[in-house]
């Protein structure tokens, strides 16, 4: 082993104190250093529950950061049990070497519908990144009501978006400490998947994050409007036994005394709301009053028009089978199709659902179903499943953003590194979440022979992302002889990198049908941007 790995438990001095990491080996036997569970904020406990994060005071001695800590308190999607801890404001760093030329920094924000997920290497192992010259960092932040509850009374100091403010405080820590871990503080890229991607997008729109990162990668998650629901806090409290009126101070007093496990597991959506597709009671929102740390004081679509981030390079994309997720719903609930028959508006983007009256919603939903399924909503059967999959896929891939590099992941067969895929071993195509098997070691990941096409795809995708983080140009030495991946242009065909066993720079295949979505917005009188 070379001299750069002569320490099995290296100690690094940060702005807040010393941390001790550990020497590990990746799935492919490459050595790297891991520093897990580095605190970046005061634990949000007691009266700090729901409030914006507070900066830590420096600690004395050396903090052991050799093992991942608890994920943030949540209901597990697998076990349906409450797991994790309220004390979860920690970040994790993996780095190939602590010596040599400063390396680009890539900061990952996990997905999970703003209510679940794990930032640690237990869930998303950075093994593939450790083949490259990069510092990989992941951020734990508050979820569900603990991260996104908001109250309108300014005296209570809970305007909302505490989970986003967690990420911003962590990014400030990363900016201040990147160089201590052989990272370049002038080359920080944030990237996220699903709701983590939406978090990245909201940070792109927010003035609070200016200067904290220099590039961004958005993996299958984008929402130009927040579409918050009213009275969630009052409904949560009533669900837990609160008998008072809808008064913010009294609701807060009750919720501060409530069991946090009951808070995060509360399910108070009505059957009708669930049929309409409501599944996130607490998520980012427009803050109702201004504070020095306010993240969002207007809708993202309005903030983005003049945002500082319009000057930075972005990679944005999704999988060719994002809509395959609905197959899982159909397997779990065979009557699910009836919801579309009775409520065709369910297929509409949330912006149209919220901006249109009931009659218009039904009309637009029927038009969208007919366009993709060639049937009226009440005629839908299992035979129209593929049309619905395509409809929801287009809803995810119809992303518009200037100055952006687009990708589209579409392997030609089931990827074998995901035996626990939501969509089944025999299902062709890649659905939501499947691309993460190409950039992270998952709990079910096994070591691939290097001759396999999946291994080649992993190497290429990670190399392109790291090259983008290093230079703003994703054309890596490993791929530049195969394809020239360019940003989208304002005029002409929208080109995307189609990532399969081969790399191809092609006109986006979904564009003809995406134009139908545009027409729906025009019919509703809703501007896209």
C-alpha positions in Angstrom: 0.0 0.0 0.0 1.4 3.4 -0.9 2.4 6.1 1.5 -0.8 8.1 1.0 -2.6 5.3 3.0 -0.1 4.9 5.8 -2.7 6.1 8.4 -5.5 3.7 9.2 -7.2 6.3 11.4 -6.3 9.8 10.1 -7.2 12.9 12.1 -8.3 16.0 10.3 -8.6 19.5 11.9 -11.9 21.1 10.9 -13.3 24.6 11.7 -15.1 23.1 14.7 -12.7 20.5 16.0 -10.7 17.4 15.1 -12.3 14.3 13.5 -10.9 10.8 13.2 -11.8 8.8 10.1 -11.0 5.2 9.1 -9.3 3.5 6.1 -11.7 1.3 4.1 -11.6 -0.7 0.9 -14.2 -0.4 -1.8 -16.1 -3.2 -3.5 -13.2 -3.3 -6.0 -10.5 -3.2 -3.4 -9.5 0.4 -3.8 -8.5 2.0 -0.5 -10.2 5.2 0.6 -10.8 7.2 3.8 -14.2 7.6 5.3 -15.3 10.2 7.9 -18.8 9.4 9.0 -21.1 11.3 11.3 -19.4 14.7 11.3 -21.7 17.1 13.1 -22.5 20.4 11.3 -25.3 21.8 13.6 -26.6 21.7 17.1 -28.9 18.6 17.6 -32.4 19.9 16.9 -33.9 18.6 20.1 -36.3 20.0 22.8 -37.3 23.5 22.0 -35.2 23.5 18.8 -37.6 20.9 17.3 -38.9 22.4 13.9 -36.6 25.4 14.2 -33.9 26.4 11.8 -30.5 24.8 12.5 -28.0 26.4 14.8 -24.3 26.5 14.2 -22.2 24.3 16.5 -19.7 25.5 19.0 -16.2 24.0 18.6 -15.6 20.8 20.5 -12.5 19.7 22.4 -10.5 16.6 21.8 -10.9 14.2 18.8 -14.3 13.1 17.6 -14.6 9.5 16.4 -16.1 9.6 12.9 -15.3 6.0 11.9 -18.9 4.7 11.7 -22.2 5.9 10.2 -24.7 7.4 12.6 -28.5 7.2 12.7 -30.6 8.4 9.8 -33.1 11.0 10.4 -36.3 9.9 12.2 -38.8 8.4 9.6 -41.1 5.5 8.8 -39.1 2.9 6.9 -40.5 2.1 3.4 -39.4 -1.5 3.9 -40.3 -2.4 7.5 -43.0 0.3 8.0 -41.5 0.8 11.4 -40.2 4.1 12.8 -36.4 4.2 12.5 -33.7 6.8 13.0 -33.2 9.7 15.4 -34.1 13.3 15.8 -30.4 13.9 16.3 -29.3 13.5 12.7 -27.6 16.7 11.5 -24.4 15.0 10.4 -22.5 14.7 7.1 -20.3 11.9 5.7 -17.1 12.3 3.8 -15.3 9.7 1.6 -12.0 10.6 -0.1 -9.5 8.6 -2.1 -6.5 10.4 -0.7 -5.9 13.2 1.7 -2.8 14.3 -0.1 -1.9 15.7 -3.5 -3.7 18.2 -5.8 -7.1 19.4 -4.5 -10.0 17.5 -6.0 -13.5 18.4 -7.0 -16.1 18.0 -4.3 -19.4 16.2 -5.0 -22.2 16.6 -2.4 -25.1 14.2 -2.5 -28.7 14.9 -1.2 -30.7 11.7 -0.9 -34.3 11.2 -2.0 -37.3 9.7 -0.2 -40.2 12.0 -0.8 -39.0 14.5 1.8 -40.0 12.0 4.5 -37.5 9.2 4.2 -34.0 8.1 3.1 -30.6 7.6 4.5 -27.5 9.7 3.7 -24.9 7.2 4.9 -22.8 4.6 3.0 -25.1 1.9 4.4 -27.6 3.0 1.8 -25.5 4.7 -0.8 -21.9 3.4 -0.8 -19.5 5.8 -2.6 -17.3 2.8 -3.8 -17.6 3.6 -7.5 -16.7 7.3 -6.9 -13.5 6.1 -5.1 -12.1 5.0 -8.5 -11.9 8.7 -9.4 -10.1 11.8 -8.0 -13.0 13.3 -6.1 -14.2 14.1 -2.5 -17.7 12.6 -2.0 -19.9 14.1 0.8 -23.5 13.2 1.8 -25.7 15.3 4.0 -28.2 14.1 6.6 -31.1 16.6 7.1 -34.5 16.6 8.9 -37.4 15.0 7.1 -41.2 15.0 7.2 -42.8 17.3 9.8 -39.5 17.6 11.7 -38.0 19.2 8.6 -40.9 21.0 6.9 -43.5 22.0 9.4 -44.3 25.7 9.3 -46.3 28.2 11.4 -47.4 31.6 10.3 -46.9 33.3 13.7 -43.5 35.1 13.4 -43.0 35.1 17.2 -42.7 31.3 17.1 -39.7 31.4 14.7 -40.8 28.4 12.6 -41.4 29.8 9.1 -40.7 26.3 7.6 -38.1 24.7 5.4 -35.9 23.7 8.3 -34.8 20.7 6.3 -33.5 22.9 3.5 -31.8 25.2 6.0 -30.0 22.1 7.3 -28.6 21.4 3.9 -27.5 25.1 3.5 -25.8 25.1 6.8 -24.0 21.9 5.9 -22.9 23.4 2.6 -21.4 26.3 4.5 -19.5 23.9 6.6 -18.3 22.0 3.5 -17.2 25.3 1.8 -15.2 26.2 4.9 -13.7 22.7 5.4 -13.3 21.2 1.9 -9.6 22.0 1.7 -9.0 20.1 4.9 -10.1 16.9 3.1 -8.1 17.6 0.0 -11.1 19.1 -1.7 -11.2 22.3 -3.8 -13.7 24.8 -2.3 -14.1 26.5 -5.6 -15.3 23.3 -7.3 -18.3 22.1 -5.3 -21.1 20.2 -7.2 -24.3 19.3 -5.5 -26.4 16.4 -6.8 -29.5 14.6 -5.7 -32.1 12.1 -6.7 -35.9 12.4 -6.7 -36.9 14.7 -3.7 -33.1 15.2 -3.3 -33.0 16.4 -6.9 -35.9 18.7 -6.1 -33.9 20.0 -3.1 -31.0 20.8 -5.5 -33.5 22.6 -7.7 -34.9 24.7 -4.8 -31.3 25.6 -3.8 -30.7 26.7 -7.4 -33.7 29.1 -7.0 -32.8 30.3 -3.5 -30.6 33.4 -2.9 -29.4 31.8 0.4 -27.3 29.2 -1.5 -25.4 31.7 -3.7 -21.7 30.9 -3.7 -22.0 27.6 -1.8 -21.7 25.4 -4.9 -20.6 25.8 -8.5 -22.4 23.1 -10.5 -25.4 20.9 -10.0 -26.7 17.5 -11.2 -30.4 16.8 -10.9 -31.4 13.1 -11.1 -35.2 12.6 -11.8 -36.7 15.2 -9.7 -38.0 18.7 -10.6 -40.9 20.9 -9.5 -41.3 24.5 -10.5 -44.1 25.0 -8.0 -44.4 23.8 -4.4 -48.1 23.2 -4.3 -48.3 23.2 -0.5 -51.5 22.0 1.3 -53.2 24.1 3.9 -53.6 23.4 7.6 -51.2 20.4 7.7 -49.9 21.4 11.2 -53.4 21.7 12.7 -54.4 18.4 11.1 -51.3 16.7 12.4 -51.9 18.0 16.0 -55.6 16.9 15.9 -54.6 13.5 14.6 -52.3 13.1 17.7 -55.1 14.1 20.1 -55.0 18.0 20.2 -58.4 19.4 21.1 -57.8 23.1 20.9 -58.4 25.6 18.1 -56.2 26.3 15.1 -53.9 28.7 17.0 -50.2 28.4 16.1 -48.8 28.9 19.6 -51.1 26.3 21.1 -50.4 23.8 18.3 -46.6 24.2 18.8 -46.9 23.8 22.6 -48.7 20.5 21.9 -46.3 19.2 19.3 -43.2 20.0 21.3 -44.5 17.6 24.0 -45.6 14.9 21.5 -43.7 11.7 20.9 -41.5 12.3 17.8 -42.1 8.8 16.6 -45.9 9.5 16.6 -45.2 12.8 14.8 -43.3 11.2 11.9 -45.6 8.3 11.6 -48.9 10.3 11.6 -51.0 9.4 8.5 -54.0 11.7 8.4 -54.8 11.9 4.6 -58.4 10.9 3.8 -59.1 8.0 1.4 -60.2 10.6 -1.2 -56.9 12.6 -0.8 -54.9 9.4 -1.2 -56.9 8.5 -4.4 -56.0 11.9 -5.7 -52.4 11.1 -5.3 -51.6 13.0 -2.0 -48.7 11.3 -0.2 -46.5 14.1 1.2 -48.1 16.1 4.0 -44.9 18.0 4.8 -42.5 19.3 2.2 -40.8 22.5 1.2 -43.1 25.6 1.2 -43.1 29.3 0.6 -42.2 30.9 3.9 -45.0 33.2 5.1 -42.7 35.9 6.4 -39.2 37.0 5.8 -36.3 36.1 8.0 -32.5 36.5 7.5 -32.3 32.8 6.6 -35.4 32.5 4.5 -34.9 30.0 1.7 -38.1 30.4 -0.4 -40.2 33.6 -0.3 -41.8 32.9 -3.7 -42.5 30.0 -6.0 -39.3 28.4 -7.5 -40.5 29.3 -11.1 -40.5 33.0 -10.1 -37.2 32.9 -8.2 -35.5 31.0 -11.0 -36.1 33.6 -13.7 -33.5 35.9 -12.1 -31.6 33.5 -9.9 -27.8 33.7 -9.4 -27.7 30.0 -10.5 -28.7 30.8 -14.1 -24.9 31.4 -14.6 -23.8 27.9 -13.6 -23.7 24.6 -15.5 -26.3 22.0 -14.8 -26.8 18.3 -15.7 -30.4 17.3 -15.7 -32.2 14.1 -16.7 -34.2 11.0 -15.9 -34.7 7.4 -16.9 -36.6 6.2 -20.0 -38.9 4.2 -17.7 -39.6 6.5 -14.8 -43.3 5.6 -15.1 -42.6 2.0 -14.3 -43.3 2.8 -10.7 -47.0 2.6 -11.3 -46.6 -1.1 -12.0 -45.7 -1.6 -8.4 -48.8 0.3 -7.3 -51.0 -1.9 -9.5 -49.4 -5.1 -8.0 -50.1 -3.9 -4.5 -53.6 -2.6 -5.3 -55.4 -4.0 -8.3 -58.2 -1.5 -7.9 -55.8 1.3 -8.4 -56.8 1.6 -12.0 -60.3 2.6 -10.9 -58.8 5.7 -9.4 -57.8 6.9 -12.9 -61.2 5.9 -14.4 -63.0 8.0 -11.8 -60.4 10.7 -11.3 -58.7 11.3 -14.7 -57.2 14.5 -13.3 -54.8 12.3 -11.3 -52.6 12.0 -14.4 -52.1 15.8 -14.6 -48.9 17.6 -13.3 -49.6 19.1 -9.9 -49.3 22.6 -11.3 -52.3 22.0 -13.5 -54.3 20.3 -10.8 -53.9 23.3 -8.5 -54.4 26.0 -11.1 -57.5 24.7 -12.8 -61.1 24.3 -11.6 -62.7 20.9 -11.3 -64.2 20.8 -14.7 -61.1 21.9 -16.5 -59.0 19.4 -14.5 -61.2 16.6 -15.6 -61.2 17.8 -19.3 -57.4 18.1 -19.4 -56.9 14.7 -17.6 -59.2 13.0 -20.1 -57.3 14.6 -23.0 -53.9 13.4 -21.6 -55.2 9.8 -21.0 -56.7 9.7 -24.5 -53.4 10.9 -26.1 -51.3 8.3 -24.4 -53.7 5.4 -24.0 -56.0 6.0 -27.0 -59.0 5.5 -24.7 -61.3 7.5 -22.6 -60.6 7.5 -18.8 -63.6 5.3 -18.0 -62.5 2.8 -20.5 -59.1 2.1 -19.0 -58.1 -1.5 -18.4 -54.9 -3.4 -17.6 -54.3 -3.4 -21.4 -53.6 0.3 -21.1 -50.9 0.0 -18.5 -48.1 0.6 -21.0 -49.7 3.8 -22.0 -50.0 5.0 -18.4 -46.3 4.1 -17.8 -45.4 6.2 -20.9 -47.6 9.0 -19.7 -45.9 9.2 -16.2 -42.5 8.8 -17.8 -43.1 11.8 -20.0 -44.2 13.7 -16.9 -40.8 13.2 -15.5 -38.7 13.7 -18.6 -40.5 16.8 -19.8 -38.0 19.1 -17.9 -37.3 22.5 -19.3 -34.2 24.4 -18.2 -31.8 26.7 -20.2 -28.0 26.3 -20.0 -28.3 22.6 -19.2 -26.8 19.3 -20.2 -29.4 16.6 -20.6 -29.1 12.9 -20.1 -31.6 10.0 -20.6 -30.7 6.6 -19.0 -32.1 3.7 -21.0 -30.3 0.3 -20.7 -31.5 -2.3 -23.2 -32.1 -5.0 -20.5 -32.7 -5.4 -16.8 -29.6 -4.4 -14.9 -28.4 -7.3 -12.9 -26.9 -5.2 -10.1 -30.4 -4.4 -8.8 -31.9 -7.8 -7.7 -34.1 -5.8 -5.3 -35.5 -3.5 -8.0 -39.0 -2.3 -7.4 -40.0 -3.3 -10.9 -39.1 -7.0 -10.9 -36.3 -9.0 -12.4 -38.0 -9.6 -15.7 -39.2 -6.0 -16.3 -37.4 -4.3 -19.2 -36.3 -0.7 -18.9 -35.1 1.4 -16.0 -37.6 2.9 -13.6 -37.4 5.5 -10.9 -34.3 4.9 -8.6 -32.7 2.3 -10.9 -30.0 4.7 -12.1 -28.6 4.9 -8.5 -27.3 1.3 -9.0 -25.0 2.8 -11.6 -23.4 5.3 -9.3 -23.7 3.8 -5.8 -23.0 0.5 -4.1 -26.4 -0.5 -2.8 -27.0 -3.0 0.1 -27.8 -5.7 -2.5 -25.0 -4.8 -4.9 -22.5 -7.5 -5.7 -19.1 -7.4 -7.4 -19.4 -7.4 -11.2 -16.8 -8.9 -13.5 -15.1 -6.1 -15.2 -16.0 -7.6 -18.6 -19.7 -7.0 -18.1 -21.5 -4.2 -19.9 -23.0 -3.1 -16.6 -19.5 -2.5 -15.2 -18.6 -0.5 -18.3 -21.8 1.6 -17.8 -21.0 2.3 -14.2 -17.4 3.4 -15.0 -18.6 5.7 -17.8 -21.4 7.4 -15.9 -19.4 8.0 -12.7 -16.4 9.3 -14.8 -18.7 11.7 -16.7 -20.2 13.1 -13.5 -16.8 13.5 -11.8 -15.4 15.1 -15.0 -18.3 17.6 -14.9 -17.6 18.3 -11.3 -14.0 18.9 -12.1 -14.3 21.0 -15.3 -18.0 21.8 -16.1 -17.5 19.5 -19.1 -18.8 15.9 -18.7 -16.8 14.5 -21.6 -14.4 12.4 -19.6 -11.2 10.8 -21.0 -13.0 7.4 -20.7 -15.9 8.6 -22.9 -14.8 11.5 -25.1 -13.7 9.2 -28.0 -17.2 7.6 -27.9 -19.5 10.7 -27.8 -19.5 14.5 -27.6 -22.0 15.4 -24.9 -23.1 19.0 -25.4 -25.4 21.4 -23.6 -28.9 22.0 -24.9 -29.3 24.9 -27.4 -32.0 27.5 -27.3 -33.1 26.7 -30.8 -33.3 23.5 -32.9 -33.8 20.0 -31.6 -33.3 19.2 -27.9 -30.4 16.8 -27.8 -29.8 14.4 -24.9 -27.1 11.9 -24.1 -28.8 8.5 -24.3 -27.0 6.2 -21.9 -27.3 2.5 -22.7 -24.6 -0.1 -23.4 -23.6 2.5 -26.0 -23.5 6.3 -25.5 -25.4 8.3 -28.2 -26.1 12.0 -28.4 -29.6 12.0 -30.0 -32.7 14.2 -30.3 -34.8 13.5 -27.2 -37.3 10.7 -28.2 -40.0 11.9 -25.9 -40.2 15.4 -27.5 -43.2 14.8 -29.9 -45.5 13.7 -27.1 -44.0 16.3 -24.7 -45.4 19.0 -27.0 -48.9 17.7 -26.0 -48.1 18.6 -22.4 -47.2 22.1 -23.6 -50.6 22.4 -25.3 -52.3 21.4 -22.0 -50.6 24.3 -20.2 -51.6 26.6 -23.1 -55.2 25.5 -22.9 -55.2 26.1 -19.1 -53.6 29.5 -19.5 -50.7 28.5 -17.2 -47.2 29.7 -18.2 -44.5 27.1 -18.2 -41.8 29.7 -17.3 
